[in-house]
Amino acid sequence: MKIVIDESQRIELSAEIADWHVNEIFSDNPCILDEDGNESYTEEAQDMFNSTYGEIEEILSKIFIKEGE
């Protein structure tokens, strides 16, 4: 039996886990500041986040169903 979860909560959970993973892998600092002072991942860290996020979404889809499905 799968657990019902709100889509926004599932997205937030996936992003939080992926962010944690990226920060564990890139312990020196996975972020850079642009000329406006906005913080974002380095290209390598962003690629890792995207890949990890996709894998987490796949795992969570085996446990949770979206609300309304």
Buried (B, 14 or more C-beta within 10 A) or exposed (E): EEEEBEEEEBBEBBBEBBBEBBBEEBEEEBEEEEEEEEEEBBEEBBEBBEEBBEBBBEEBEEEBBEEEE
